[in-house]
Amino acid sequence: MKKVNFKLLPRNLKLALLIFLLFLSPSYVFAGVVEDTVSSLKELDVSLKILFLITLLSLAPALLITVTSFTRIVIVLSLLRHALGIPQSPPNQVIIALSLFLTFFIMKPVFQEINKNAITPYMNKEINDIEAIERAKEPIKEFMLKNTRKEDLKLFIDLSNKKPKSPEELEFLTLMPAFLVSEIKVAFEVVFIIFLPFLVIDLLVASILMSMGMMMIPPMMISLPFKLILFILADGWELLIKALIESYK
């Protein structure tokens, strides 16, 4: 079958491929495994390369989501619907879209720094592939370290049996799960605070209905309008989104 040289691939596609390899095995960059992997691609035929690139495109969004603020935002917004008692509204498409745009807003400084220090010089052929990766991972790593709890980071460092002497020596495979666990913990803490006022309303409505002998009427049906008006009068959307954005350092 016809062979295709890796060097003929577009530079932006090469950069995406190398960043993908970095996220999968970041510690191997220094050992030269990325260069060996890239060299081995020269021996693949066209069909295998297409299959590899399709796999890359399908996994890249998931990998990018795990190193951004998307996880915390989507958990809070999803559980907000349950706190209000309307688990189907807003629909999932709206929650995902809002979470993505808030993620872009929060991550804008990081993306700008990556574009300035890594992507633009690489596209202008001022730096090579490995140097572009090194420059691109630093802003992401700094963002993740700032928003990862020390106890979660210590847990995964201990489990990895590796003691980095500085943040620069910390591997992505150790930092990523610690960052995700921290994001989930913070999201649940925010949701707990959101649930409290709505839980009080549910208890009050249920107590009133019980005292009136109206046990056949679902309390959720009566409490829903009160929870919605409370959320609207308190300007809940603005307060929640402001809290989510300001929760990142």
N, C-alpha and C positions, 0 to 999 in steps of 0.2 A: 504494500500500500504506500501511498505518497507520504513522505515525511515533511514536516513543517518545522523550521527552526524557531526556537523560542525567541530569538533576537528579533524576529519579524513581527512579533506581537506588539500592539500599541503600548506605549510607555505607561499610560494610565491603567491598562489591563495588567501589565506586569507589576505595577505598584500595588494594585488591589490583591493580586495573587500572593505577593510577598508578605503583605500585611496579614492576610488570612493565615499563611504559614506561621507568622509570628505569634498570632493569638493561639494557634494550636500547640506550638512548641516554642515558646519565647526563649527558653534557656538554650536552645540549640543554635541560635543565631551566632553566638560567640564561638561555637565549636565548628562552624562551617557547614552545618548540615543543610541550611537553606541553599547555599551555593551548590552543594551536591545534588539537592532535589531539583533545582532549576536546571542543572546540567543534564540530569536524567530525563527531563522532559523532551530533550532533543531526540531521544530514541523512540518516543511515542508516536503512533500514527494519528491521523487527523481525527478519527472517530473517538479515540480515547481522550484526546485533548478537549474535544467538544464536551464529552461527558464530564470531565474534570471541571471545566469552566462552568457548566450548568450546576454542578454540585456546589461550586464556590458561590455562585450567585444566590442559590437557595439558602445557604448557611450564613452568608455575610450579614443579612439584616438581623438574624438572631444573635450573632456575635456582637454586633454593634449595640444592640439593645441591652446586653448584659454589662456594658461598660458606660452606660449613660444613666440619666435620671428617670428613664421611662418606667422602670419597675415600680418605684415608689409611687409615682403619679397614677399609674393605671390601677394599682391595688386600692389606693385611697378613693379614687373616683368610682370604682366598681362597688366597693363596700358602702359608699355613701348611699347608693340606691337601696340597699337592704336596710340601712338605718332609717330612711324615709318610708320604707314599706312599699316601694315600687321597684322591684328588682328588674323589671323589663324596660324601664324608662329612666333616663335616656337610653336608647338602644346601644348595643355594643359598638356599632360603627361610629357613633358620635363619641363615645368614651375613648376609643382608640385614636380617632382623629384629634380630639382635644389633647390627649396625652402626648401624641407625636409633636404637635405644634408647641406645647409647653416644653417638651424636651429640647426642641430646636432652639427655643428662646433661652433656656437655661444653659445649653451647651454651646451657644454662639461664640463666646470668647475662646473656648477650647478649639472649636472648628476653625475660627479665624487664625489662631496661632499655628495650627497644623497646616493650613493653606499657605500661610506666609513663610513658615520655616522649612516645610517639607515638600508640599505638592508643587508650589510654584517653582522653586529651584530645581526640582526633579524634572518637571516638564520643560524647563529651559536648559536641561542637560548640564546643570552646574554641579550636581552631586550624583552619586551612583545609587543603586537600589538599596543597599544596606544602610548607607548613611541617611537616606530618606526615611527608612523605617525607624532608625534610631531617633531621628528628630520628631517623627509623628507620634511615637509612643510616649514621649516624655510628658506632653500636656495631658494626655489621657491618664497616665499613671499618677500625675500630680493631683488631678481631679479626684480620682478614686481614693487616693491616700487621705485626702482632706475629708472625705465623706465616709470613711470606714472606721468603725469603732475599734479602739485599741484591743479590747478583749476578744473581739471576733478575729482580728488580724493575728493576735497572739495564738489563738486556738489553731489556726491553719498553719502557722509557722511551726508550732510544736508538732502537729501531725505530719508535716512534711520532713521533719528531722533535719531541717536546714536552718542555720542561724545566720541570716544576712547581717553584715556589719553596718550597712547603710541602706537607705531606701532605694538607691540605685541598684543594689544587688538583689532586691526583692523580685521574685519571678511573677509573671502575670498569672500563671496557673495557681499560685498561692494567693495573690491579691484578688483575683476575680471572684472566687467563692466567698471570701471574707466580705467583699464589697456588696455582693448580692444578699448575704445574710443580714448585713447591717441595714440595707435598704428595706428588706421585708420587716425587720424589727421596728424601724422608725415608722413605716407605713401602718403597722398594727397599732402603734402607740397613738398615732394621729386619729385612726379610726375609732379607737376606744374613747377618746375625748369627744368625737363627733356623736357617738352613740348615746352618751349619757343624757343630754337634754331630751332626746327623742324617747329614750327608755322611760324617763320620768313621766312624759305625756302618756305613754302607753299604760303605765301603772295607774295613773290618775283616772284615765278613761275606764279602764277595767274595773277599778274600785267603785266608781260612780255607777256603772252599769250593774254591778253585783248588788249594790245597796238598793237600787231601784227594782231589782228582780228581773232585769232584762238580760237574762243569761243567754238567750238565743241569738242576740245580735253580736256579730263579730266585733271585738274592740278595735281591730285594725281599721275597719271601715269608718268608724267614728273618729279615730285619732288621726287618720291621714290628712284631712283638711287642716287640722290644728298644726301638725308638723310642717306642712307645706307653708302655711302662712307665717309660722315662726321662722323658717329658713329664709323666706323672702324678706320679712321685716328686718331681720338681722343682717341682711345683705350677705347671705351665706356664701354665695359663689365667689364674690370678691374677697372675702376673708379667707376662704379656703385656698384659692389660687395664690393669693399673696403669701399665705403661710407656707405653701409648698415651694414657691420660688425662693423665699427668704430662708428656707431651711437648708439651702445649699450655700456653702461658704465661698 
